[in-house]
Amino acid sequence: MKDPKPSPRCTRILSLLPRFIENDFTPEESEEIRKHLEACASCREEYASMTRLLETLDALPAVGVPATFKDAVMRHIPNAEKGKKR
Amino acid sequence: MTPARVFTDAEIVEAVLKGDREAFGHLVERYQKGLVTYIYHMVHNYEEALELSQEVFVKAYESLGRYDGQYKFSTWLYKIAGNHAIDHLRRQKIPTTSIQEREEDPDLPDLALESATLNPQEAYQNKMLLVEVQKALSGLPPSYRQLILLRHFAFRSYEEMAKITGMPIGTVKNRIFRARQILMERLKDFR
């Protein structure tokens, strides 16, 4: 069972994980986080969950578009040269 | 424009500005799927997403003369789309969670994450996670949801996201990190 209250050290590391995942730290800062993750199963689990969430977000499915969509758009755009100036 | 040749966005824009109205159809074909999906994940209603996307393309056509060619056309298009979707949500002022409706609509694509390497149980778990993620996403404030979609669906860089939303890069990063934390908290029971 997970400890409901993480230590201050874990709280700090957890708050840094989003930036760590984005490689937003110096190599030294990243190394500190990496070392903590190697030693702390609870933070490692949180890191794995966050990575999984990001993978799921990256795989958000595209919705289908009706074959008539383009024609519908083209029917609504004006024929005249409206507003097109450089 | 010659139908067989593949034109860049800049070439198509140039042609439209010179009066080739039909050339705009190439841009619609190129971006319709991404745009409809982006707006769908913003408003969580398929019919509205189609209607709003159509309006975005019409708006883009009408203001093409003001498009600044130093930016990617797609960045500009997503900016119009994001503003339009957020305006729409503001007008509605109602929660937009309708995953259930979507699941019951036979015309919409299956939400499952397909992978040849997953066994049926893993594939099922992934599908459930995706449904939960979409529910959690729909509960985010629209501006946070927009950033998540720009980053993870449209795969935009932080620089492009800043241009699209008009926020400084630092704010974009802070908000997207916060948005992910909110999603993690909301998905706690599911993990």
Interface residues (C-beta under 8 A of the other chain):
Chain A: P18 R19 E22 D24 E46 S49 M50 R52 L53 L54 T56 L57 D58 A59 L60 P61 A62 V63 G64 V65 P66 F69 K70 A72 V73 M74 H76 I77 P78 N79 E81 K82 G83 K84 K85 R86
Chain B: V16 L17 G19 R21 E22 F24 G25 V28 E29 Q32 K33 G34 V36 T37 Y40 H41 Y46 A49 L50 S53 Q54 F57 V58 Y61 E62 S63 L64 G65 R66 D107 L108 P109 D110 L111 L113 N126 L129 L130 V133 Q134 L137 I148 L149 R151 H152 F153 F155 K173 I176 F177 R180 Q181 L183 M184 L187 R191
